[in-house]
């Protein structure tokens, strides 16, 4: 009988110190989807040298939300880095629906269609959001294998860590959800 597959949707992947892949060193990844075909997630703690104002200029829109002025755009992962992904709170009934949204069990959505940006340009759209360029993807069984090699820790995601926690604190706070002090994991304790 085949082993039941692991479902880590709506969980954080926390990179272990010493992660061999520099792309994910120190990363916290929010998993939007995980099933027997693979996994898709967004890195939530690696801002890039572009803010939302700059992104909106690139797509010929104006950002008309004072609360988002100067907000960072994040490196979501190494796949499709020219494409935008918007992780946001699920809209309430009167809030509308976007053309290409993936509802995530737990209350968030990931949208890839331009209409979410257009809503923001009109001063509307989701109140809490995180925008990335690119995503992180794993083929069937790949993520499970990396977890088995102690590459990642996993913990249930908390929206406040994504939307309300300062970027530089997200890694430590994600570890704290597991009761772990990052210094306990350091491979070179006592060295700066």
MDAnalysis code that builds the backbone (N, CA, C; Angstrom):
import MDAnalysis as mda
import numpy as np

u = mda.Universe.empty(576, n_residues=192, atom_resindex=np.repeat(np.arange(192), 3), trajectory=True)
u.add_TopologyAttr("name", ["N", "CA", "C"] * 192)
u.add_TopologyAttr("resid", np.arange(1, 193))
u.add_TopologyAttr("resname", ["UNK", "UNK", "UNK", "UNK", "UNK", "UNK", "UNK", "UNK", "UNK", "UNK", "UNK", "UNK", "UNK", "UNK", "UNK", "UNK", "UNK", "UNK", "UNK", "UNK", "UNK", "UNK", "UNK", "UNK", "UNK", "UNK", "UNK", "UNK", "UNK", "UNK", "UNK", "UNK", "UNK", "UNK", "UNK", "UNK", "UNK", "UNK", "UNK", "UNK", "UNK", "UNK", "UNK", "UNK", "UNK", "UNK", "UNK", "UNK", "UNK", "UNK", "UNK", "UNK", "UNK", "UNK", "UNK", "UNK", "UNK", "UNK", "UNK", "UNK", "UNK", "UNK", "UNK", "UNK", "UNK", "UNK", "UNK", "UNK", "UNK", "UNK", "UNK", "UNK", "UNK", "UNK", "UNK", "UNK", "UNK", "UNK", "UNK", "UNK", "UNK", "UNK", "UNK", "UNK", "UNK", "UNK", "UNK", "UNK", "UNK", "UNK", "UNK", "UNK", "UNK", "UNK", "UNK", "UNK", "UNK", "UNK", "UNK", "UNK", "UNK", "UNK", "UNK", "UNK", "UNK", "UNK", "UNK", "UNK", "UNK", "UNK", "UNK", "UNK", "UNK", "UNK", "UNK", "UNK", "UNK", "UNK", "UNK", "UNK", "UNK", "UNK", "UNK", "UNK", "UNK", "UNK", "UNK", "UNK", "UNK", "UNK", "UNK", "UNK", "UNK", "UNK", "UNK", "UNK", "UNK", "UNK", "UNK", "UNK", "UNK", "UNK", "UNK", "UNK", "UNK", "UNK", "UNK", "UNK", "UNK", "UNK", "UNK", "UNK", "UNK", "UNK", "UNK", "UNK", "UNK", "UNK", "UNK", "UNK", "UNK", "UNK", "UNK", "UNK", "UNK", "UNK", "UNK", "UNK", "UNK", "UNK", "UNK", "UNK", "UNK", "UNK", "UNK", "UNK", "UNK", "UNK", "UNK", "UNK", "UNK", "UNK", "UNK", "UNK", "UNK", "UNK", "UNK", "UNK", "UNK", "UNK", "UNK", "UNK"])
u.atoms.positions = np.array([
    [0.846, -1.181, 0.000],
    [0.000, 0.000, 0.000],
    [0.890, 1.243, 0.000],
    [0.615, 2.219, -0.886],
    [1.473, 3.401, -0.956],
    [1.327, 4.265, 0.298],
    [2.444, 4.878, 0.636],
    [2.486, 5.754, 1.795],
    [1.632, 6.993, 1.524],
    [0.869, 7.444, 2.512],
    [0.054, 8.655, 2.356],
    [0.982, 9.829, 2.088],
    [0.602, 10.653, 1.113],
    [1.475, 11.764, 0.789],
    [1.313, 12.879, 1.816],
    [2.396, 13.596, 2.001],
    [2.459, 14.694, 2.946],
    [1.843, 15.923, 2.275],
    [1.034, 16.706, 2.997],
    [0.483, 17.946, 2.458],
    [0.916, 19.088, 3.358],
    [1.813, 19.903, 2.843],
    [2.348, 21.023, 3.613],
    [1.779, 22.360, 3.147],
    [0.652, 22.334, 2.427],
    [-0.003, 23.563, 2.010],
    [-0.299, 24.413, 3.245],
    [-0.111, 25.735, 3.113],
    [-0.345, 26.691, 4.203],
    [0.621, 26.463, 5.367],
    [1.840, 26.053, 5.044],
    [2.894, 25.924, 6.045],
    [4.087, 26.759, 5.601],
    [4.935, 27.080, 6.577],
    [6.219, 27.714, 6.275],
    [7.274, 26.633, 6.158],
    [8.135, 26.785, 5.168],
    [9.377, 26.021, 5.090],
    [10.448, 26.964, 5.596],
    [11.237, 26.524, 6.551],
    [12.291, 27.350, 7.117],
    [13.616, 26.671, 6.781],
    [14.460, 27.366, 6.024],
    [15.740, 26.785, 5.617],
    [16.627, 26.569, 6.830],
    [17.225, 25.401, 6.900],
    [18.182, 25.111, 7.967],
    [19.482, 25.855, 7.680],
    [20.203, 26.277, 8.740],
    [21.518, 26.871, 8.505],
    [22.386, 25.880, 7.736],
    [23.204, 26.388, 6.859],
    [24.050, 25.513, 6.061],
    [23.360, 25.001, 4.818],
    [22.177, 25.557, 4.493],
    [21.478, 25.178, 3.255],
    [22.465, 25.329, 2.092],
    [22.699, 24.250, 1.367],
    [23.704, 24.255, 0.308],
    [23.331, 25.189, -0.841],
    [22.049, 25.346, -1.092],
    [21.580, 26.187, -2.181],
    [21.479, 27.630, -1.692],
    [22.392, 28.498, -2.172],
    [22.405, 29.907, -1.751],
    [21.077, 30.604, -2.005],
    [20.338, 30.138, -3.002],
    [19.046, 30.738, -3.317],
    [18.127, 30.712, -2.110],
    [18.221, 29.653, -1.320],
    [17.304, 29.471, -0.198],
    [17.959, 29.639, 1.172],
    [19.223, 30.011, 1.225],
    [19.885, 30.209, 2.526],
    [19.139, 31.288, 3.310],
    [18.743, 30.970, 4.528],
    [18.045, 31.928, 5.385],
    [16.611, 32.223, 4.970],
    [16.051, 31.402, 4.101],
    [14.722, 31.686, 3.544],
    [13.595, 31.127, 4.408],
    [12.483, 31.856, 4.361],
    [11.208, 31.360, 4.863],
    [10.294, 31.330, 3.637],
    [9.769, 30.158, 3.312],
    [8.923, 29.979, 2.140],
    [7.509, 29.658, 2.610],
    [6.533, 30.390, 2.082],
    [5.133, 30.070, 2.358],
    [4.663, 29.123, 1.259],
    [4.183, 27.934, 1.637],
    [3.736, 26.950, 0.651],
    [2.277, 27.198, 0.274],
    [2.073, 27.580, -0.986],
    [0.732, 27.855, -1.518],
    [0.033, 26.575, -1.947],
    [0.832, 25.586, -2.346],
    [0.256, 24.336, -2.843],
    [1.280, 23.229, -2.662],
    [0.808, 22.066, -2.209],
    [1.675, 20.898, -2.076],
    [0.794, 19.666, -2.238],
    [1.114, 18.889, -3.248],
    [0.340, 17.672, -3.499],
    [1.245, 16.630, -4.127],
    [0.665, 15.565, -4.655],
    [1.487, 14.488, -5.217],
    [2.192, 14.882, -6.516],
    [1.861, 16.038, -7.082],
    [2.533, 16.507, -8.303],
    [3.734, 17.393, -7.986],
    [3.825, 17.875, -6.722],
    [4.936, 18.740, -6.342],
    [4.472, 19.848, -5.415],
    [5.270, 20.910, -5.349],
    [4.959, 21.999, -4.430],
    [5.290, 23.340, -5.070],
    [4.541, 24.361, -4.636],
    [4.753, 25.728, -5.104],
    [4.693, 26.635, -3.883],
    [5.698, 27.488, -3.745],
    [5.731, 28.398, -2.607],
    [6.365, 29.720, -2.981],
    [6.254, 30.680, -2.051],
    [6.820, 32.014, -2.243],
    [7.726, 32.339, -1.056],
    [8.953, 32.775, -1.358],
    [9.859, 33.237, -0.304],
    [9.298, 34.556, 0.220],
    [9.157, 34.677, 1.536],
    [8.521, 35.867, 2.121],
    [9.497, 36.791, 2.842],
    [10.798, 36.485, 2.786],
    [11.730, 37.304, 3.559],
    [12.968, 37.745, 2.791],
    [12.868, 37.805, 1.458],
    [14.009, 38.268, 0.659],
    [13.572, 39.382, -0.293],
    [13.547, 40.636, 0.211],
    [13.164, 41.735, -0.677],
    [14.221, 41.946, -1.761],
    [13.763, 42.392, -2.921],
    [14.685, 42.692, -4.018],
    [14.807, 44.214, -4.140],
    [15.628, 44.647, -5.053],
    [15.897, 46.069, -5.223],
    [14.821, 46.718, -6.098],
    [13.571, 46.526, -5.698],
    [12.436, 47.092, -6.426],
    [11.300, 47.221, -5.425],
    [10.637, 48.380, -5.430],
    [9.469, 48.508, -4.563],
    [8.211, 48.477, -5.425],
    [7.041, 48.502, -4.767],
    [5.786, 48.405, -5.513],
    [5.610, 49.568, -6.477],
    [6.057, 50.776, -6.093],
    [5.946, 51.913, -7.013],
    [6.686, 51.612, -8.317],
    [7.917, 51.096, -8.202],
    [8.712, 50.761, -9.378],
    [8.072, 49.650, -10.203],
    [7.516, 48.662, -9.530],
    [6.853, 47.571, -10.234],
    [5.646, 48.093, -11.015],
    [4.866, 48.948, -10.376],
    [3.686, 49.501, -11.046],
    [4.092, 50.335, -12.259],
    [5.190, 51.088, -12.153],
    [5.686, 51.846, -13.311],
    [6.016, 50.897, -14.466],
    [6.648, 49.770, -14.144],
    [7.034, 48.800, -15.189],
    [5.831, 48.224, -15.925],
    [4.674, 48.159, -15.248],
    [3.478, 47.596, -15.893],
    [2.479, 48.697, -16.279],
    [2.977, 49.939, -16.331],
    [2.173, 51.086, -16.771],
    [0.907, 51.298, -15.951],
    [1.038, 51.170, -14.637],
    [-0.051, 51.466, -13.721],
    [0.475, 52.415, -12.649],
    [-0.446, 53.087, -11.975],
    [-0.059, 53.943, -10.858],
    [-0.590, 53.315, -9.579],
    [0.268, 53.250, -8.564],
    [-0.131, 52.677, -7.279],
    [-0.859, 53.750, -6.482],
    [-2.154, 53.564, -6.282],
    [-2.960, 54.543, -5.552],
    [-3.388, 54.018, -4.194],
    [-2.431, 53.502, -3.455],
    [-2.676, 53.030, -2.091],
    [-1.550, 53.571, -1.224],
    [-1.860, 54.563, -0.395],
    [-0.845, 55.168, 0.471],
    [-0.174, 54.145, 1.369],
    [-0.938, 53.150, 1.835],
    [-0.387, 52.144, 2.746],
    [0.656, 51.249, 2.085],
    [0.714, 51.252, 0.751],
    [1.653, 50.380, 0.046],
    [2.819, 51.136, -0.596],
    [2.833, 52.456, -0.475],
    [3.911, 53.248, -1.055],
    [5.252, 52.805, -0.471],
    [6.185, 52.487, -1.339],
    [7.518, 52.088, -0.895],
    [7.621, 50.662, -0.390],
    [6.511, 49.900, -0.391],
    [6.559, 48.509, 0.075],
    [7.467, 47.696, -0.852],
    [8.254, 46.788, -0.280],
    [9.183, 46.016, -1.109],
    [8.483, 44.961, -1.966],
    [9.132, 44.635, -3.058],
    [8.781, 43.461, -3.850],
    [9.788, 42.399, -3.426],
    [9.350, 41.147, -3.359],
    [10.190, 40.070, -2.857],
    [10.625, 39.118, -3.959],
    [11.769, 38.470, -3.737],
    [12.225, 37.352, -4.551],
    [11.409, 36.160, -4.092],
    [10.472, 35.701, -4.931],
    [9.613, 34.592, -4.541],
    [10.244, 33.237, -4.745],
    [11.268, 33.205, -5.600],
    [11.953, 31.962, -5.908],
    [12.544, 32.039, -7.303],
    [13.285, 31.017, -7.687],
    [14.046, 31.069, -8.940],
    [13.257, 30.714, -10.205],
    [11.973, 30.398, -10.085],
    [11.177, 29.998, -11.254],
    [10.329, 31.190, -11.720],
    [10.340, 31.454, -13.011],
    [9.553, 32.532, -13.634],
    [9.771, 33.871, -12.929],
    [11.025, 34.286, -12.823],
    [11.371, 35.493, -12.068],
    [10.897, 36.782, -12.732],
    [10.420, 36.708, -13.950],
    [9.876, 37.898, -14.614],
    [8.373, 38.039, -14.361],
    [7.793, 37.071, -13.673],
    [6.347, 37.050, -13.465],
    [6.006, 37.411, -12.023],
    [4.936, 38.172, -11.853],
    [4.520, 38.606, -10.523],
    [3.530, 37.646, -9.882],
    [3.659, 37.504, -8.567],
    [2.767, 36.676, -7.761],
    [2.339, 37.523, -6.570],
    [1.039, 37.599, -6.328],
    [0.521, 38.408, -5.228],
    [-0.126, 37.468, -4.211],
    [0.476, 37.410, -3.025],
    [-0.080, 36.630, -1.924],
    [-0.901, 37.607, -1.101],
    [-2.168, 37.295, -0.870],
    [-3.037, 38.255, -0.189],
    [-4.132, 37.562, 0.603],
    [-4.757, 38.353, 1.468],
    [-5.911, 37.861, 2.204],
    [-7.013, 37.549, 1.204],
    [-7.807, 36.561, 1.525],
    [-8.941, 36.241, 0.671],
    [-9.938, 37.385, 0.751],
    [-10.468, 37.755, -0.392],
    [-11.432, 38.851, -0.426],
    [-12.757, 38.403, 0.163],
    [-13.427, 39.327, 0.817],
    [-14.766, 38.997, 1.315],
    [-15.739, 38.979, 0.136],
    [-16.972, 38.656, 0.393],
    [-17.946, 38.440, -0.687],
    [-18.072, 39.640, -1.620],
    [-18.151, 40.862, -1.060],
    [-18.317, 42.016, -1.925],
    [-16.987, 42.484, -2.524],
    [-15.878, 41.865, -2.131],
    [-14.566, 42.299, -2.594],
    [-14.252, 41.931, -4.032],
    [-14.967, 40.990, -4.586],
    [-14.706, 40.609, -5.967],
    [-13.833, 39.372, -6.066],
    [-13.459, 39.071, -7.287],
    [-12.665, 37.881, -7.550],
    [-11.688, 38.207, -8.671],
    [-10.498, 37.660, -8.599],
    [-9.492, 37.904, -9.624],
    [-9.453, 36.736, -10.605],
    [-9.013, 37.024, -11.817],
    [-9.048, 36.036, -12.901],
    [-8.216, 34.787, -12.630],
    [-7.022, 34.969, -12.076],
    [-6.144, 33.817, -11.855],
    [-5.713, 33.774, -10.402],
    [-6.580, 33.244, -9.550],
    [-6.288, 33.132, -8.125],
    [-6.343, 31.681, -7.685],
    [-5.413, 31.345, -6.813],
    [-5.389, 30.026, -6.200],
    [-5.812, 30.203, -4.749],
    [-7.031, 29.749, -4.384],
    [-7.413, 29.807, -2.967],
    [-6.565, 28.800, -2.188],
    [-6.014, 29.244, -1.066],
    [-5.159, 28.388, -0.256],
    [-5.911, 28.052, 1.024],
    [-6.057, 26.761, 1.347],
    [-6.720, 26.421, 2.605],
    [-6.041, 27.174, 3.749],
    [-6.832, 27.838, 4.565],
    [-6.278, 28.637, 5.646],
    [-6.587, 30.114, 5.488],
    [-7.158, 30.502, 4.334],
    [-7.656, 31.861, 4.206],
    [-6.904, 32.809, 3.300],
    [-5.771, 32.414, 2.729],
    [-5.053, 33.294, 1.818],
    [-5.324, 32.892, 0.371],
    [-4.920, 33.761, -0.550],
    [-4.977, 33.461, -1.985],
    [-3.680, 33.916, -2.621],
    [-3.319, 33.273, -3.729],
    [-2.205, 33.719, -4.541],
    [-2.771, 34.049, -5.915],
    [-2.547, 35.285, -6.350],
    [-3.085, 35.738, -7.622],
    [-1.947, 36.088, -8.566],
    [-2.099, 35.675, -9.829],
    [-1.082, 35.963, -10.835],
    [-1.612, 36.844, -11.961],
    [-2.875, 37.206, -11.920],
    [-3.448, 38.006, -12.999],
    [-3.305, 39.500, -12.717],
    [-3.242, 40.285, -13.782],
    [-3.032, 41.728, -13.707],
    [-4.176, 42.444, -12.986],
    [-5.361, 41.856, -12.959],
    [-6.514, 42.558, -12.377],
    [-6.323, 42.899, -10.899],
    [-5.520, 42.135, -10.158],
    [-5.272, 42.501, -8.762],
    [-4.457, 43.792, -8.704],
    [-3.499, 43.957, -9.625],
    [-2.723, 45.196, -9.673],
    [-3.598, 46.366, -10.107],
    [-4.497, 46.101, -11.042],
    [-5.416, 47.156, -11.481],
    [-6.310, 47.607, -10.332],
    [-6.762, 46.678, -9.505],
    [-7.579, 47.042, -8.342],
    [-6.771, 47.941, -7.401],
    [-5.499, 47.611, -7.175],
    [-4.644, 48.439, -6.324],
    [-4.433, 49.819, -6.943],
    [-4.346, 49.866, -8.256],
    [-4.140, 51.165, -8.921],
    [-5.369, 52.056, -8.789],
    [-6.513, 51.466, -8.492],
    [-7.744, 52.242, -8.285],
    [-8.001, 52.482, -6.794],
    [-7.021, 52.152, -5.950],
    [-7.167, 52.383, -4.515],
    [-7.909, 51.280, -3.793],
    [-8.201, 50.190, -4.491],
    [-8.945, 49.074, -3.893],
    [-7.996, 47.886, -3.716],
    [-8.538, 46.685, -3.867],
    [-7.724, 45.479, -3.766],
    [-7.577, 45.009, -2.339],
    [-6.857, 43.898, -2.161],
    [-6.691, 43.340, -0.823],
    [-5.948, 44.309, 0.094],
    [-6.339, 44.307, 1.367],
    [-5.711, 45.206, 2.341],
    [-4.304, 44.734, 2.684],
    [-4.134, 43.423, 2.885],
    [-2.823, 42.873, 3.225],
    [-2.344, 42.012, 2.072],
    [-1.114, 42.299, 1.619],
    [-0.571, 41.544, 0.491],
    [0.942, 41.551, 0.516],
    [1.504, 40.612, -0.220],
    [2.937, 40.510, -0.419],
    [3.127, 40.177, -1.893],
    [3.970, 40.948, -2.577],
    [4.183, 40.763, -4.008],
    [5.582, 40.202, -4.230],
    [5.662, 39.143, -5.042],
    [6.962, 38.560, -5.377],
    [7.137, 38.534, -6.888],
    [8.386, 38.474, -7.303],
    [8.718, 38.110, -8.673],
    [9.308, 36.717, -8.571],
    [8.734, 35.797, -9.310],
    [9.183, 34.418, -9.278],
    [8.531, 33.619, -8.166],
    [8.688, 32.313, -8.267],
    [8.189, 31.415, -7.229],
    [9.180, 30.277, -7.026],
    [8.943, 29.519, -5.983],
    [9.763, 28.359, -5.656],
    [8.953, 27.117, -5.988],
    [9.542, 26.212, -6.746],
    [8.820, 25.013, -7.146],
    [9.632, 23.758, -6.917],
    [8.928, 22.697, -6.605],
    [9.542, 21.389, -6.403],
    [8.740, 20.359, -7.180],
    [9.413, 19.437, -7.817],
    [8.722, 18.368, -8.525],
    [8.222, 17.331, -7.521],
    [7.452, 16.384, -8.006],
    [6.870, 15.350, -7.141],
    [7.959, 14.675, -6.314],
    [7.795, 14.660, -5.000],
    [8.725, 13.983, -4.099],
    [9.987, 14.758, -3.765],
    [10.290, 15.807, -4.510],
    [11.545, 16.549, -4.296],
    [11.574, 17.246, -2.933],
    [10.497, 17.923, -2.579],
    [10.467, 18.627, -1.298],
    [10.539, 17.636, -0.132],
    [9.812, 16.551, -0.235],
    [9.840, 15.528, 0.811],
    [11.272, 15.005, 1.006],
    [11.990, 14.841, -0.110],
    [13.369, 14.372, -0.041],
    [14.254, 15.407, 0.659],
    [14.082, 16.693, 0.322],
    [14.879, 17.754, 0.952],
    [14.583, 17.842, 2.450],
    [13.324, 17.668, 2.828],
    [12.957, 17.681, 4.249],
    [13.586, 16.476, 4.947],
    [13.564, 15.332, 4.274],
    [14.166, 14.121, 4.831],
    [15.672, 14.238, 5.040],
    [16.323, 15.107, 4.239],
    [17.765, 15.344, 4.394],
    [18.025, 16.508, 5.361],
    [17.004, 16.904, 6.095],
    [17.110, 17.991, 7.081],
    [17.465, 19.335, 6.456],
    [16.967, 19.564, 5.240],
    [17.185, 20.862, 4.600],
    [16.200, 21.915, 5.068],
    [15.026, 21.465, 5.513],
    [13.957, 22.387, 5.888],
    [13.291, 21.954, 7.184],
    [12.825, 22.937, 7.929],
    [11.890, 22.712, 9.028],
    [10.533, 23.182, 8.531],
    [9.460, 22.637, 9.069],
    [8.122, 23.071, 8.660],
    [7.306, 23.429, 9.892],
    [6.408, 24.398, 9.706],
    [5.515, 24.814, 10.786],
    [4.279, 25.447, 10.145],
    [3.147, 25.333, 10.825],
    [1.927, 25.964, 10.324],
    [2.154, 27.454, 10.123],
    [1.709, 27.963, 8.993],
    [1.901, 29.379, 8.656],
    [0.997, 30.265, 9.496],
    [1.449, 31.467, 9.715],
    [0.679, 32.499, 10.397],
    [0.672, 33.737, 9.512],
    [-0.504, 34.190, 9.082],
    [-0.568, 35.364, 8.200],
    [0.123, 36.598, 8.773],
    [0.073, 36.778, 10.096],
    [0.699, 37.973, 10.675],
    [2.211, 37.975, 10.474],
    [2.818, 36.802, 10.355],
    [4.252, 36.743, 10.088],
    [4.543, 37.206, 8.660],
    [3.642, 36.927, 7.747],
    [3.812, 37.336, 6.343],
    [3.561, 38.834, 6.183],
    [2.488, 39.330, 6.790],
    [2.024, 40.682, 6.494],
    [2.397, 41.735, 7.523],
    [2.622, 41.349, 8.780],
    [2.794, 42.347, 9.839],
    [4.157, 42.322, 10.518],
    [4.998, 41.354, 10.203],
    [6.297, 41.220, 10.859],
    [7.372, 41.872, 9.989],
    [8.241, 42.710, 10.589],
    [9.335, 43.289, 9.801],
    [10.138, 42.187, 9.107],
    [10.532, 42.467, 7.869],
    [11.201, 41.466, 7.036],
    [12.388, 40.827, 7.746],
    [13.212, 41.655, 8.392],
    [14.439, 41.140, 9.011],
    [14.163, 40.236, 10.207],
    [12.923, 40.191, 10.700],
    [12.572, 39.341, 11.843],
    [11.825, 38.067, 11.435],
    [11.497, 37.916, 10.175],
    [10.635, 36.803, 9.765],
    [11.281, 35.432, 9.967],
    [12.569, 35.306, 9.678],
    [13.233, 34.013, 9.846],
    [13.219, 33.595, 11.320],
    [13.667, 34.497, 12.202],
    [13.695, 34.178, 13.631],
    [12.302, 33.915, 14.184],
    [11.324, 34.701, 13.758],
    [9.957, 34.522, 14.262],
    [9.359, 33.208, 13.758],
    [9.697, 32.815, 12.530],
    [9.208, 31.522, 12.026],
    [9.799, 30.390, 12.864],
    [11.091, 30.473, 13.170],
    [11.703, 29.461, 14.032],
    [11.071, 29.468, 15.419],
    [10.734, 30.662, 15.915],
    [10.135, 30.767, 17.246],
    [8.784, 30.055, 17.302],
    [8.087, 29.955, 16.169],
    [6.824, 29.197, 16.142],
    [7.058, 27.741, 16.532],
    [8.265, 27.266, 16.317],
    [8.641, 25.896, 16.694],
    [9.323, 25.857, 18.063],
    [9.479, 27.035, 18.687],
    [10.177, 27.092, 19.971],
    [11.683, 26.991, 19.829],
    [12.193, 27.372, 18.664],
    [13.626, 27.234, 18.389],
    [14.284, 28.612, 18.355],
    [15.397, 28.729, 19.049],
    [16.241, 29.914, 18.984],
    [17.235, 29.657, 17.847],
    [17.353, 30.582, 16.881],
    [18.242, 30.332, 15.741],
    [19.686, 30.017, 16.155],
    [20.119, 30.533, 17.292],
    [21.493, 30.241, 17.749],
    [21.664, 28.768, 18.075],
    [20.570, 28.079, 18.402],
    [20.642, 26.640, 18.681],
    [20.961, 25.856, 17.415],
    [20.645, 26.434, 16.257],
    [20.840, 25.724, 14.993],
    [22.157, 26.070, 14.309],
    [22.838, 27.089, 14.787],
    [24.032, 27.576, 14.124],
    [25.069, 26.477, 14.014],
    [25.672, 26.376, 12.846],
    [26.709, 25.364, 12.661],
    [28.017, 25.806, 13.263],
    [28.182, 27.100, 13.434],
    [29.426, 27.619, 13.985],
    [29.109, 28.498, 15.185],
    [28.666, 27.895, 16.250],
    [28.257, 28.636, 17.447],
    [29.421, 29.493, 17.949],
    [29.075, 30.717, 18.342],
    [30.073, 31.619, 18.897],
    [30.832, 32.429, 17.873],
    [30.576, 32.207, 16.602],
    [31.245, 32.978, 15.546],
    [30.249, 33.947, 14.924],
    [30.727, 35.141, 14.630],
    [29.848, 36.141, 14.013],
    [29.911, 36.044, 12.515],
])
